[in-house]
Amino acid sequence: MSSPSITTSRLLLLFVAASLGAATNPHDITIIRDDWGVAHIFGKTDADAVFGAVYAQAEDDFNRVETNYLNSLGRLAETEGESKVYQDLRQKLFIDPADLKRQYAASPAWLRSLMDAFADGLNYYLSKHPETHPRVISHFEPWMALSFTEGSIGGDIERVNLGQLEAFYGKVPVVQTASAREVNHVENDEPTGSNGMAIAPSNTAGHHALLLINPHTSFFFRSELQMASNQGLNAYGAVTWGQFFIYQGFNDRAGWMHTSSGVDAVDEYLETVAKKGDKFFYKFGNEERPVAAKEIVVPYKTSQGLAERKFTVYYTRHGPVVRTSNGKWVSIRLMQENVKALSQSYLRTKARDYKSYLKTMEFQANSSNNTIFADADGDIAYFHGNYIPRRDTSFDWTKPVDGSNPATEYKGLLSVNETPHLLNPASGWLYNSNNSPWSGAGASSLKKEDYPVYVESGAESARGLHAVRVLENKKDFTLDSLIAAAYDSYLTYFEKPLPALIKAWDDAPASNPLKAKLAEQIALLRQWDLRWSVTSIPTSLAVFWGEEIRRRSGGAQQDPLQALAAASTRLETTFGTWKMPWGEINRFQRLTGDIVQPFNDAGASIPVGFTSSAWGSLASFGARPYPGTKKWYGTSGNSFVAVVEFGPQVHARAVTAGGESGNPASPHFNDQAKRYATGDLREVYFYRTQLNGHTERQYHP
């Protein structure tokens, strides 16, 4: 009598598990949480490790996992309301679930197994945590992984201007006005991107290659974890919430650091469009071709429930139409290689030397990132963004080109060897800090004239000049001195403007009222060594002065003394004195797990010495005041920092902004804050033996 009952119960359990997307064999996974809360996932197969990695991420911050997929799938308006309709429309112009399902079905079996494990891990987490209430996505599907394949903080799709998109599809005029951030706070315009440095064995004390991994993103944008399997996977580093590959990190033999690239991988086309009857046609050569049209529905949340907006959107051979310019429709073309991009992102984490990493570059689906690479064989290398269409250089590709002219068509892609790419420079070092690569190895750098102009649109920066300053002519790097270089306090931006300010004061006549008013400030700045610190008053003066100069730029030539007077007044008005130590202004605070953080001067916070990277600080801290605050609070810049030595065994140290968990009740919500603010990197427990004595919890999902 009992057998049918047991069988029925088992069938019911299997049915429930299947409906929830639970993994078929979760016990092949062991998760070890170290004493910083970092998850180390060990599985028999890569799919097991993927299952465990996304499960652990959901434990730490499911909200950020789900939000990334709401973004990538164009479903934010379903929870945040009508204000997100055009952001969702932009995403849906490129992301079609039906198409992603077809791509998933046609993917290689190995990749499908990982996508299956990705969905299983998140669904299993939800089945085990009924207290977690998704905002929209209560069930994850494997194909969803193809909507979010690359890991950067801003994808190519974000090149489409939302205001112009709304003007075209919403039939509202484009009004050119300064945004609130431009009017109120110039300091909001924090340069984005990252720092990567690689040091060859010839320049290190231990004769092993070293790598600096230093992404600059909004804080808490990535999880830190390790994922390992018996199939050759053993990677550690930063994972963008919800993805199943280490985006910036290392394995036991090789490491990779991505920086935002100035490569031109996105192009706009001016389309010559005519309407005939109820259809549109665009000119291409001597032909008139029909403009493709389809309906996109964007649901959005209201107080009465879900409503929806329907849009008829248009496509030419170049891509979706996203705006108008001088009466012409403008279409945009960007990389849409979801399967290749996801394959490349994952497989590079298993590359164990330069040759195997180079092989992953042949997918040519890394459209917006440069890479700094180092390995245990002593190789260091620079790779430029490797999705670069081959174009006719007689056209200016920084502007929309004539879509009716067949000469503007792509002629395939540049091969990896044709793109900016440097292996083992004689200088013994490499870096990139979102500037052009033409100074990335000192005298051994790549030469701009050797490449088509469209491979790079960037220029030099104060941060780039600083990187060269700390890297050149040094032959004895260690992990400690590489950390010191990454946090070097010199502010290169002020090298030229500050002497000009002092000269202006020296040359001013005694009758100038600013002569006496600014005498004490000038005396401090004259003695300043251009280095930030939490106790430095000149740093505060210089940053406020620099912002005042930037605020006034665009008009007539600025009087630097008037700008310094205005900066002093701003400090006095806000804080009661202009003699404010920088650390009393510049603060790190984490009060809640909200994605958009609140700030409060009455709440606990800690001083941060490093500044915005706009002033040349390699360690970046993008801070500003918020409504109701006088102090400045950082929200972007240094997020994950790691240094790695590739010897017989890999040795690494790291720090994450705040802590690993997004839950304010967790001991790991803010346990790394002081280390983060001071550049005090902790040991990374890469080998399982290193976890002995440092294990907080071991479990099987």
C-alpha positions as CSV (number, residue, x, y, z in Angstrom):
1,M,0.0,0.0,0.0
2,S,2.9,2.4,0.7
3,S,4.7,2.1,-2.6
4,P,2.1,3.9,-4.7
5,S,1.9,6.7,-2.1
6,I,5.7,7.1,-2.1
7,T,5.8,7.0,-5.9
8,T,3.1,9.6,-6.1
9,S,4.9,11.8,-3.6
10,R,8.2,11.5,-5.6
11,L,6.4,12.4,-8.8
12,L,4.8,15.4,-7.2
13,L,8.2,16.5,-5.9
14,L,9.8,16.0,-9.3
15,F,6.9,18.0,-10.9
16,V,7.3,20.9,-8.4
17,A,11.1,20.9,-8.8
18,A,10.8,20.9,-12.6
19,S,8.3,23.7,-12.6
20,L,10.6,25.7,-10.4
21,G,13.6,25.0,-12.6
22,A,15.6,23.3,-9.8
23,A,18.9,21.8,-10.7
24,T,18.8,18.1,-11.3
25,N,21.8,17.4,-9.1
26,P,22.6,20.3,-6.8
27,H,24.6,18.1,-4.5
28,D,27.5,18.1,-6.9
29,I,28.1,21.7,-5.7
30,T,30.0,22.8,-2.6
31,I,29.9,26.5,-1.6
32,I,32.4,27.7,0.9
33,R,32.0,31.2,2.3
34,D,35.2,32.6,3.6
35,D,35.6,35.1,6.5
36,W,34.8,38.0,4.2
37,G,31.6,36.3,2.9
38,V,33.1,35.6,-0.5
39,A,31.7,32.5,-2.1
40,H,34.0,29.8,-3.4
41,I,32.1,27.4,-5.6
42,F,33.4,23.9,-6.4
43,G,31.5,21.6,-8.8
44,K,32.1,18.4,-10.7
45,T,31.3,20.1,-14.0
46,D,31.3,23.6,-15.4
47,A,27.5,23.6,-15.3
48,D,27.6,22.7,-11.6
49,A,29.9,25.7,-11.0
50,V,27.6,28.0,-13.0
51,F,24.6,26.7,-10.9
52,G,26.5,27.5,-7.7
53,A,27.8,30.8,-8.8
54,V,24.4,32.3,-9.7
55,Y,22.8,30.7,-6.6
56,A,25.5,32.4,-4.4
57,Q,25.0,35.7,-6.2
58,A,21.2,35.5,-5.5
59,E,22.0,34.9,-1.8
60,D,24.1,38.0,-1.7
61,D,21.9,40.4,-3.7
62,F,19.0,39.0,-5.7
63,N,17.7,42.5,-6.3
64,R,20.7,43.4,-8.3
65,V,20.7,40.1,-10.2
66,E,17.0,40.7,-11.2
67,T,17.5,44.4,-12.0
68,N,20.3,43.6,-14.4
69,Y,17.9,41.3,-16.3
70,L,15.1,43.8,-16.1
71,N,17.5,46.2,-17.9
72,S,18.8,43.7,-20.4
73,L,15.3,42.4,-21.3
74,G,13.7,45.8,-21.5
75,R,11.3,45.2,-18.6
76,L,12.2,47.9,-16.1
77,A,8.9,49.8,-16.7
78,E,7.0,46.8,-15.4
79,T,8.2,47.7,-12.0
80,E,9.4,51.3,-12.1
81,G,6.6,52.8,-14.2
82,E,6.1,54.9,-17.3
83,S,9.3,56.9,-16.9
84,K,11.2,53.8,-18.1
85,V,9.1,53.1,-21.2
86,Y,11.7,54.5,-23.6
87,Q,14.6,52.8,-21.9
88,D,12.7,49.6,-22.3
89,L,11.9,50.4,-25.9
90,R,15.5,51.0,-26.7
91,Q,16.4,47.6,-25.3
92,K,13.6,45.9,-27.2
93,L,14.8,47.4,-30.5
94,F,17.7,44.9,-30.2
95,I,16.6,42.2,-27.8
96,D,13.8,40.0,-29.0
97,P,12.9,37.0,-26.8
98,A,11.7,34.9,-29.7
99,D,15.1,35.5,-31.5
100,L,17.1,34.7,-28.3
101,K,15.1,31.5,-27.9
102,R,16.1,30.5,-31.4
103,Q,19.7,31.4,-30.7
104,Y,19.7,29.3,-27.5
105,A,18.3,26.3,-29.4
106,A,21.0,26.6,-32.0
107,S,23.9,27.1,-29.5
108,P,26.6,24.5,-28.9
109,A,25.6,21.9,-26.4
110,W,28.3,23.0,-23.9
111,L,26.9,26.5,-23.9
112,R,23.3,25.4,-23.6
113,S,24.3,23.3,-20.6
114,L,25.7,26.4,-18.9
115,M,22.6,28.5,-19.8
116,D,20.4,25.7,-18.4
117,A,22.4,25.7,-15.2
118,F,22.2,29.5,-14.9
119,A,18.4,29.4,-15.0
120,D,18.3,26.4,-12.7
121,G,20.5,28.1,-10.1
122,L,18.3,31.2,-9.9
123,N,15.0,29.3,-9.9
124,Y,16.3,26.9,-7.3
125,Y,17.3,29.9,-5.1
126,L,13.8,31.3,-5.5
127,S,12.3,27.9,-4.6
128,K,14.4,27.8,-1.4
129,H,13.8,31.4,-0.4
130,P,10.1,32.2,-0.5
131,E,10.9,35.3,1.5
132,T,12.5,36.7,-1.6
133,H,9.9,38.5,-3.7
134,P,11.1,39.2,-7.3
135,R,9.9,42.6,-8.7
136,V,9.0,41.1,-12.1
137,I,11.0,37.9,-13.0
138,S,9.7,35.1,-10.9
139,H,11.0,32.4,-13.2
140,F,14.3,32.6,-15.2
141,E,14.7,30.9,-18.6
142,P,18.0,29.7,-20.1
143,W,17.8,32.0,-23.1
144,M,17.8,35.1,-20.9
145,A,21.6,34.7,-20.4
146,L,21.9,35.7,-24.1
147,S,20.4,39.1,-23.4
148,F,23.4,40.0,-21.1
149,T,26.6,38.7,-22.4
150,E,29.4,41.1,-21.8
151,G,29.6,42.4,-18.3
152,S,30.4,46.1,-18.8
153,I,28.6,48.8,-16.9
154,G,27.4,50.4,-20.1
155,G,26.7,48.5,-23.2
156,D,26.7,49.6,-26.8
157,I,22.9,50.0,-26.8
158,E,23.3,52.9,-24.4
159,R,24.8,54.9,-27.3
160,V,21.2,55.5,-28.4
161,N,20.0,58.8,-26.9
162,L,16.7,58.3,-25.0
163,G,15.5,61.8,-25.6
164,Q,16.0,61.5,-29.4
165,L,14.4,58.1,-29.4
166,E,11.4,59.5,-27.7
167,A,11.3,62.4,-30.1
168,F,11.1,60.0,-33.0
169,Y,8.8,57.3,-31.7
170,G,6.8,59.5,-29.2
171,K,6.4,62.4,-31.6
172,V,7.6,65.0,-29.1
173,P,10.0,67.8,-30.0
174,V,13.7,67.5,-29.0
175,V,14.5,70.4,-26.7
176,Q,18.2,71.1,-26.1
177,T,18.5,72.0,-22.5
178,A,21.2,71.5,-19.9
179,S,20.5,68.6,-17.6
180,A,20.2,69.2,-13.8
181,R,23.5,67.6,-13.3
182,E,25.2,70.0,-15.7
183,V,23.6,73.0,-14.0
184,N,24.1,71.9,-10.4
185,H,27.1,69.8,-10.2
186,V,29.9,69.6,-12.7
187,E,31.5,67.0,-10.4
188,N,28.9,64.5,-11.4
189,D,30.6,64.1,-14.7
190,E,32.9,61.5,-13.3
191,P,35.1,59.9,-16.0
192,T,34.1,56.3,-16.3
193,G,36.2,53.2,-17.0
194,S,39.0,51.4,-15.3
195,N,42.7,50.9,-14.8
196,G,44.7,47.9,-15.8
197,M,48.4,47.3,-15.4
198,A,50.6,44.4,-16.3
199,I,54.3,44.1,-15.2
200,A,56.7,41.7,-17.0
201,P,59.0,39.4,-14.9
202,S,62.0,41.6,-16.0
203,N,60.5,44.5,-14.0
204,T,59.5,42.5,-10.8
205,A,61.5,41.6,-7.8
206,G,60.3,38.0,-7.9
207,H,60.6,37.7,-11.7
208,H,57.0,36.8,-12.0
209,A,54.4,38.7,-14.0
210,L,52.1,41.0,-12.0
211,L,48.6,42.2,-12.9
212,L,46.5,45.1,-11.5
213,I,42.7,44.7,-11.8
214,N,41.0,48.0,-11.0
215,P,37.5,48.5,-12.6
216,H,35.9,51.9,-12.1
217,T,32.1,51.4,-11.9
218,S,29.2,52.4,-9.8
219,F,29.6,50.8,-6.4
220,F,28.3,47.3,-5.7
221,F,28.0,46.6,-9.4
222,R,29.7,43.2,-9.2
223,S,30.0,40.2,-6.9
224,E,33.4,38.8,-5.9
225,L,33.6,35.0,-6.1
226,Q,35.5,31.9,-7.2
227,M,34.1,29.2,-9.5
228,A,35.9,25.9,-10.0
229,S,35.1,22.5,-11.6
230,N,36.8,19.2,-12.4
231,Q,36.6,20.3,-16.1
232,G,39.5,22.8,-16.0
233,L,37.6,25.8,-14.6
234,N,39.2,27.7,-11.6
235,A,38.6,31.4,-11.9
236,Y,38.4,34.1,-9.3
237,G,37.4,37.8,-9.6
238,A,34.5,40.2,-10.2
239,V,31.2,38.9,-11.7
240,T,28.6,41.3,-12.9
241,W,25.5,40.4,-10.9
242,G,23.5,37.7,-12.6
243,Q,26.2,36.5,-15.1
244,F,27.9,33.2,-14.9
245,F,31.5,34.1,-15.9
246,I,34.3,36.0,-14.1
247,Y,34.3,39.3,-15.9
248,Q,37.6,40.6,-14.6
249,G,39.9,38.2,-12.8
250,F,42.3,35.4,-13.0
251,N,42.8,31.7,-12.8
252,D,45.9,29.8,-11.5
253,R,47.8,30.6,-14.7
254,A,46.5,33.8,-16.3
255,G,44.6,37.0,-15.6
256,W,42.6,39.5,-17.6
257,M,41.5,43.1,-16.9
258,H,39.0,45.0,-19.1
259,T,39.0,48.7,-19.6
260,S,36.4,50.7,-21.6
261,S,37.7,51.2,-25.1
262,G,37.6,54.2,-27.4
263,V,37.2,51.9,-30.4
264,D,34.5,53.0,-32.9
265,A,32.3,49.9,-32.9
266,V,29.0,51.7,-33.4
267,D,27.9,53.7,-36.4
268,E,25.0,55.8,-37.5
269,Y,23.5,56.0,-41.0
270,L,21.6,58.8,-42.6
271,E,18.7,57.2,-44.4
272,T,16.9,58.7,-47.4
273,V,13.3,57.7,-46.8
274,A,10.2,58.2,-48.9
275,K,6.6,57.2,-48.1
276,K,4.6,55.4,-50.8
277,G,1.0,54.7,-49.8
278,D,1.2,53.4,-46.2
279,K,4.7,52.1,-46.5
280,F,8.2,53.6,-46.2
281,F,11.1,53.0,-48.5
282,Y,14.8,53.9,-48.1
283,K,17.4,54.4,-50.8
284,F,20.4,52.1,-51.2
285,G,22.5,52.6,-54.3
286,N,20.1,52.7,-57.2
287,E,17.4,50.8,-55.4
288,E,14.5,51.7,-53.1
289,R,14.1,49.1,-50.4
290,P,11.2,48.7,-48.1
291,V,11.7,49.8,-44.5
292,A,10.9,46.9,-42.2
293,A,8.3,47.7,-39.6
294,K,7.2,45.8,-36.5
295,E,5.2,46.4,-33.4
296,I,6.9,46.5,-30.0
297,V,4.7,46.4,-26.9
298,V,6.1,48.0,-23.7
299,P,4.2,47.2,-20.6
300,Y,4.5,49.6,-17.7
301,K,3.4,49.8,-14.1
302,T,0.6,52.1,-13.0
303,S,-1.4,52.5,-9.8
304,Q,-4.2,50.4,-11.4
305,G,-1.9,47.6,-12.6
306,L,0.0,47.1,-15.9
307,A,-0.7,49.3,-18.9
308,E,1.1,49.2,-22.2
309,R,2.4,51.4,-25.0
310,K,2.5,50.1,-28.5
311,F,5.1,51.3,-31.0
312,T,5.6,50.7,-34.7
313,V,9.4,50.7,-35.0
314,Y,11.5,50.7,-38.2
315,Y,14.6,49.0,-39.5
316,T,16.8,49.4,-42.5
317,R,19.7,47.0,-43.5
318,H,21.8,48.9,-41.0
319,G,19.7,48.5,-37.9
320,P,16.8,50.2,-36.1
321,V,15.9,53.8,-36.8
322,V,16.5,55.7,-33.5
323,R,16.3,59.5,-34.4
324,T,16.2,62.1,-37.0
325,S,18.9,64.6,-38.2
326,N,18.2,67.4,-40.5
327,G,15.1,65.8,-41.8
328,K,16.6,62.4,-42.4
329,W,16.0,59.2,-40.4
330,V,19.1,57.9,-38.6
331,S,19.6,54.1,-38.1
332,I,22.3,52.6,-35.9
333,R,24.5,49.6,-36.4
334,L,26.2,47.8,-33.6
335,M,27.4,44.3,-32.8
336,Q,24.7,41.7,-32.2
337,E,26.5,38.5,-31.7
338,N,24.9,37.2,-28.5
339,V,26.1,33.6,-28.8
340,K,29.7,34.5,-29.8
341,A,29.9,37.2,-27.1
342,L,28.7,34.8,-24.3
343,S,31.0,32.1,-25.5
344,Q,34.0,34.5,-25.6
345,S,33.2,35.9,-22.1
346,Y,33.1,32.4,-20.6
347,L,35.9,30.6,-22.4
348,R,38.5,33.2,-21.7
349,T,38.1,32.4,-18.0
350,K,39.5,29.0,-18.8
351,A,42.5,30.3,-20.9
352,R,45.7,29.4,-19.1
353,D,48.3,31.2,-21.2
354,Y,48.7,33.8,-23.9
355,K,48.1,31.4,-26.8
356,S,44.8,30.1,-25.5
357,Y,43.6,33.6,-24.5
358,L,44.4,34.8,-28.0
359,K,42.3,31.9,-29.3
360,T,39.2,33.3,-27.5
361,M,39.8,36.7,-29.1
362,E,39.0,35.0,-32.5
363,F,35.3,35.1,-31.6
364,Q,35.7,38.9,-32.3
365,A,32.7,39.7,-30.0
366,N,34.3,42.0,-27.4
367,S,33.0,45.2,-28.8
368,S,33.6,47.8,-26.1
369,N,36.6,46.7,-24.0
370,N,40.3,46.7,-24.1
371,T,42.1,43.9,-22.2
372,I,45.3,43.9,-20.2
373,F,46.6,40.3,-19.8
374,A,49.3,38.6,-17.8
375,D,50.2,34.9,-17.3
376,A,52.5,32.5,-15.4
377,D,54.7,32.1,-18.5
378,G,55.7,35.7,-18.0
379,D,53.8,37.0,-21.0
380,I,52.0,40.4,-20.7
381,A,49.8,41.7,-23.5
382,Y,47.4,44.4,-24.6
383,F,44.3,43.6,-26.7
384,H,42.1,46.4,-28.1
385,G,38.4,46.0,-28.5
386,N,38.2,43.2,-31.1
387,Y,34.9,43.8,-32.9
388,I,36.1,46.5,-35.4
389,P,34.3,46.7,-38.7
390,R,36.6,47.3,-41.7
391,R,35.5,50.7,-43.2
392,D,36.3,53.1,-46.0
393,T,38.6,55.7,-44.3
394,S,37.4,58.4,-46.7
395,F,34.3,58.8,-44.6
396,D,34.2,60.4,-41.1
397,W,32.9,57.6,-39.0
398,T,32.6,59.8,-35.9
399,K,29.5,61.3,-37.6
400,P,26.5,59.7,-39.3
401,V,27.4,58.5,-42.8
402,D,25.2,58.3,-46.0
403,G,23.3,55.1,-45.7
404,S,22.3,55.3,-49.4
405,N,25.9,55.0,-50.5
406,P,27.1,51.4,-50.7
407,A,30.6,52.5,-50.1
408,T,29.7,53.0,-46.4
409,E,29.0,49.3,-46.0
410,Y,31.3,47.3,-43.8
411,K,33.8,45.1,-45.4
412,G,34.1,42.4,-42.8
413,L,36.0,42.8,-39.5
414,L,39.6,43.6,-38.8
415,S,41.4,40.4,-37.7
416,V,42.9,40.2,-34.2
417,N,46.3,40.8,-35.7
418,E,45.1,43.9,-37.5
419,T,43.8,45.5,-34.4
420,P,45.9,47.3,-31.8
421,H,47.6,44.5,-30.0
422,L,50.9,44.4,-28.1
423,L,52.8,41.4,-26.7
424,N,55.8,41.7,-24.3
425,P,56.9,45.3,-24.9
426,A,60.5,46.1,-24.3
427,S,59.5,48.5,-21.6
428,G,58.4,45.6,-19.4
429,W,55.0,47.1,-18.5
430,L,51.6,47.8,-20.0
431,Y,48.7,49.9,-18.9
432,N,45.3,51.2,-20.0
433,S,43.1,53.7,-18.2
434,N,40.4,54.4,-20.9
435,N,42.8,56.6,-22.8
436,S,44.2,55.8,-26.2
437,P,46.7,53.0,-26.3
438,W,49.4,55.1,-27.9
439,S,51.2,55.7,-24.5
440,G,50.4,52.3,-23.0
441,A,53.9,50.9,-22.9
442,G,56.1,54.0,-22.8
443,A,58.6,54.1,-25.6
444,S,57.4,50.6,-26.7
445,S,53.9,51.8,-27.2
446,L,51.8,51.1,-30.3
447,K,51.9,53.7,-33.0
448,K,48.7,55.6,-34.0
449,E,49.8,55.9,-37.6
450,D,49.9,52.1,-38.0
451,Y,46.1,51.7,-37.7
452,P,42.9,53.1,-39.3
453,V,41.7,56.2,-37.6
454,Y,38.5,54.5,-36.5
455,V,40.2,52.0,-34.2
456,E,40.4,54.6,-31.5
457,S,38.6,57.8,-30.7
458,G,40.1,58.6,-27.3
459,A,42.9,60.9,-26.2
460,E,45.4,61.2,-23.4
461,S,44.1,61.9,-19.9
462,A,45.5,63.1,-16.6
463,R,45.1,59.5,-15.3
464,G,47.1,58.2,-18.3
465,L,49.9,60.6,-17.6
466,H,49.9,59.5,-14.0
467,A,50.1,55.8,-15.0
468,V,53.2,56.4,-17.0
469,R,54.7,58.3,-14.1
470,V,54.4,55.4,-11.7
471,L,55.3,52.7,-14.1
472,E,58.3,53.9,-16.1
473,N,61.9,53.4,-14.9
474,K,61.0,51.0,-12.1
475,K,62.5,47.4,-12.1
476,D,61.6,45.9,-8.8
477,F,57.8,45.7,-8.6
478,T,56.2,43.6,-5.9
479,L,52.5,43.1,-5.0
480,D,53.0,45.8,-2.3
481,S,54.6,48.3,-4.7
482,L,52.0,47.6,-7.4
483,I,49.3,48.4,-4.8
484,A,51.2,51.6,-3.9
485,A,51.3,52.5,-7.6
486,A,47.6,51.9,-7.9
487,Y,46.9,54.3,-5.0
488,D,49.7,56.8,-5.7
489,S,48.3,60.1,-4.5
490,Y,49.8,62.5,-7.1
491,L,47.2,64.6,-9.0
492,T,48.7,65.2,-12.5
493,Y,45.8,67.5,-13.6
494,F,47.1,70.3,-11.4
495,E,50.7,70.3,-12.8
496,K,50.1,73.1,-15.2
497,P,47.1,75.0,-14.0
498,L,48.4,75.5,-10.4
499,P,51.6,77.3,-11.4
500,A,49.5,79.5,-13.7
501,L,47.2,80.3,-10.7
502,I,50.1,81.2,-8.5
503,K,51.7,83.3,-11.2
504,A,48.4,85.2,-11.7
505,W,48.4,86.0,-8.0
506,D,52.1,87.0,-8.0
507,D,51.4,89.3,-11.0
508,A,48.3,90.8,-9.6
509,P,48.8,94.4,-8.4
510,A,48.5,95.1,-4.7
511,S,45.3,97.1,-5.4
512,N,43.5,94.0,-6.6
513,P,41.2,93.0,-3.7
514,L,41.8,89.3,-4.4
515,K,45.6,89.8,-3.6
516,A,44.9,90.0,0.1
517,K,41.8,87.8,0.1
518,L,43.6,84.9,-1.4
519,A,47.0,85.3,0.2
520,E,46.7,82.4,2.7
521,Q,45.2,80.1,0.1
522,I,48.0,80.8,-2.4
523,A,50.6,80.2,0.3
524,L,49.1,76.8,1.0
525,L,48.9,75.9,-2.6
526,R,52.4,77.1,-3.3
527,Q,53.7,74.6,-0.8
528,W,51.4,71.7,-1.9
529,D,53.1,68.6,-3.3
530,L,50.0,67.9,-5.5
531,R,49.2,64.8,-3.4
532,W,45.8,64.0,-1.9
533,S,45.3,62.9,1.6
534,V,42.5,62.9,4.1
535,T,44.2,65.6,6.1
536,S,45.1,67.9,3.2
537,I,43.5,71.3,3.0
538,P,45.2,72.1,-0.3
539,T,43.5,69.1,-1.9
540,S,40.1,70.5,-0.9
541,L,41.0,74.0,-2.3
542,A,42.4,72.6,-5.5
543,V,39.4,70.3,-6.2
544,F,36.9,73.0,-5.5
545,W,38.9,75.5,-7.6
546,G,39.3,72.9,-10.4
547,E,35.5,72.4,-10.4
548,E,34.9,76.1,-10.5
549,I,37.2,76.4,-13.6
550,R,35.3,73.6,-15.2
551,R,31.9,75.1,-14.3
552,R,32.9,78.4,-16.0
553,S,34.5,76.8,-19.1
554,G,33.0,77.6,-22.5
555,G,32.9,81.3,-22.0
556,A,35.5,84.0,-22.1
557,Q,39.0,83.3,-20.8
558,Q,38.6,82.6,-17.1
559,D,40.3,84.5,-14.3
560,P,41.9,81.8,-12.1
561,L,41.9,84.2,-9.1
562,Q,38.2,84.8,-9.3
563,A,37.6,81.0,-9.6
564,L,39.7,80.5,-6.5
565,A,37.8,83.2,-4.6
566,A,34.5,81.5,-5.7
567,A,35.8,78.1,-4.6
568,S,36.8,79.5,-1.2
569,T,33.4,81.1,-0.8
570,R,31.7,77.9,-1.6
571,L,33.8,76.1,1.0
572,E,33.1,78.8,3.6
573,T,29.3,78.8,2.9
574,T,29.0,75.1,3.1
575,F,31.4,74.2,5.9
576,G,31.9,77.5,7.8
577,T,35.6,77.7,6.7
578,W,37.6,77.2,3.6
579,K,40.2,75.4,5.7
580,M,38.6,72.0,5.4
581,P,40.7,68.8,5.3
582,W,39.8,66.7,2.3
583,G,38.8,63.7,4.3
584,E,36.2,65.7,6.2
585,I,34.5,66.4,2.8
586,N,35.1,63.3,0.8
587,R,33.3,60.3,2.4
588,F,32.3,56.7,1.9
589,Q,28.9,55.8,3.3
590,R,26.7,52.7,2.9
591,L,23.4,52.9,4.8
592,T,21.1,50.6,2.9
593,G,21.1,48.0,0.2
594,D,19.2,50.2,-2.2
595,I,20.5,50.4,-5.8
596,V,20.1,54.1,-5.7
597,Q,21.7,54.9,-2.3
598,P,20.5,57.5,0.2
599,F,23.0,59.7,2.0
600,N,22.9,61.4,5.3
601,D,25.4,63.6,7.1
602,A,24.2,62.3,10.4
603,G,24.9,58.7,9.5
604,A,28.2,56.9,9.9
605,S,30.7,57.5,7.2
606,I,34.5,57.2,6.7
607,P,37.0,59.6,5.0
608,V,38.4,58.8,1.6
609,G,41.7,60.3,0.4
610,F,41.5,59.6,-3.3
611,T,39.7,61.9,-5.6
612,S,37.8,61.9,-8.8
613,S,39.9,60.5,-11.6
614,A,39.3,63.8,-13.4
615,W,42.2,65.2,-11.5
616,G,44.5,62.3,-12.4
617,S,44.0,60.1,-9.4
618,L,44.5,56.4,-10.4
619,A,42.4,55.3,-7.5
620,S,39.1,56.9,-8.4
621,F,36.3,58.1,-6.1
622,G,33.4,59.9,-7.8
623,A,31.7,61.9,-5.1
624,R,29.4,64.8,-4.8
625,P,26.9,66.4,-2.3
626,Y,23.3,65.2,-2.3
627,P,20.1,66.9,-1.3
628,G,20.3,67.6,2.4
629,T,24.1,66.9,2.7
630,K,27.1,69.1,2.9
631,K,29.6,66.3,2.7
632,W,30.3,64.5,-0.5
633,Y,29.5,60.8,-0.9
634,G,31.0,58.5,-3.5
635,T,28.9,56.3,-5.7
636,S,31.4,55.3,-8.4
637,G,35.1,54.7,-9.1
638,N,37.2,52.0,-7.5
639,S,34.8,49.2,-7.0
640,F,36.9,45.9,-7.1
641,V,40.7,46.1,-6.8
642,A,43.0,43.2,-7.0
643,V,46.7,42.6,-7.6
644,V,47.9,39.2,-8.8
645,E,51.3,37.5,-9.0
646,F,51.7,34.6,-11.3
647,G,54.4,32.4,-9.9
648,P,54.5,28.6,-9.4
649,Q,51.4,29.4,-7.4
650,V,49.1,32.3,-8.0
651,H,49.1,34.9,-5.1
652,A,46.6,37.7,-5.0
653,R,45.2,40.4,-2.8
654,A,41.9,42.2,-3.2
655,V,39.2,44.5,-1.8
656,T,35.6,45.2,-2.7
657,A,33.8,48.5,-2.0
658,G,31.7,48.1,1.2
659,G,31.4,44.3,1.4
660,E,30.1,41.2,-0.4
661,S,26.5,41.3,0.7
662,G,23.7,43.7,-0.2
663,N,21.9,42.9,3.0
664,P,22.4,45.6,5.7
665,A,21.9,42.9,8.4
666,S,24.8,40.9,7.1
667,P,28.3,41.2,8.8
668,H,29.6,41.4,5.2
669,F,27.6,44.4,4.2
670,N,30.3,46.9,5.1
671,D,33.2,45.0,6.6
672,Q,35.6,46.0,3.8
673,A,34.8,49.7,3.9
674,K,37.9,50.8,5.8
675,R,40.2,48.6,3.8
676,Y,38.6,50.0,0.6
677,A,39.1,53.6,1.7
678,T,42.7,53.1,2.6
679,G,43.8,50.7,-0.1
680,D,44.5,47.9,2.5
681,L,43.9,44.9,0.3
682,R,43.3,41.5,2.0
683,E,44.6,38.1,1.1
684,V,42.6,36.2,-1.6
685,Y,42.0,32.5,-0.6
686,F,42.5,31.0,-4.1
687,Y,43.5,27.5,-3.1
688,R,41.2,25.3,-1.1
689,T,43.9,24.8,1.5
690,Q,44.0,28.6,2.1
691,L,40.4,28.4,3.3
692,N,41.5,26.3,6.3
693,G,40.9,28.6,9.3
694,H,39.1,31.1,7.1
695,T,35.9,29.3,6.4
696,E,32.7,30.8,7.8
697,R,30.3,28.3,6.3
698,Q,30.3,25.3,4.0
699,Y,27.2,24.0,2.4
700,H,25.5,22.3,-0.6
701,P,22.6,24.2,-2.1
